[in-house]
Amino acid sequence: MTKILIVPGLFGSDEGHWQRYWLGDVPRSQLVEQDEWSHARLDRWIERLEHALVEAGEAYIVAHSLGCILTARLADRPLARRVKGALLVAPCDLPATDRLHPGSLAFGPMPTNPLPFPSLTIGSLDDKYMSLDRLSFYTRLWKTEVRNIGLAGHINIASGFGRWTGSYTLFDVVRGKAKAKRPQMAAQAASAASA
């Protein structure tokens, strides 16, 4: 069974956060731990994520907030091929996050490359970390399907998302996309081999 890498955002996902419930509820879930949750440096964070991908061989990713931006950063890196699919929940806008938490980020600009793996992005109408306009803009660039779940804030503990069983259903959508992509990739490989 394929591993599921749980990728939190800035400050990590405390006990009671829906990502923490994944670790107990969903077999093969593994937290991608960071040395410094309160000071996010892209080089260090992506090294940890890539290390987890290498150890797993291949994996799904379930990311929240800055973890979504970290996952999107994989788009132009060789290890992206190890990602079977990603559930991206409440991605944060780096400028907005920097205004809310000055000095906590060294993450460069927002990623803009299309994601080379199947994905589903979940957003809300009133997320102070990412306006709906900005979410629409970046998800178009990433070429990811978007689901707006209404007035859900940052989809975290503060907005009432403890054990969020709906996230398991959303993840099933990602797995379905990954399964649908396999025959398509096999057909492309066969076509390339015969050319």
Buried (B, 14 or more C-beta within 10 A) or exposed (E): EBBBBBBBBBBBBEEEBBBBBBEEEBEEBBBBEBEEBEBBBBEEBBEBBBEBBEEBEEBBBBBBBBBBBBBBBBBEBEBBEBBBBBBBBBBBBBEBBBEEBEEBBEBEEBBEBBBBBBBBBBBBEEBEBBBBEBBEBBBEBBEBBBEEBEEBBBBBBEBEBEBBEEBBEBBEBBBEBBEEBEEEEEEEEEEEEEE
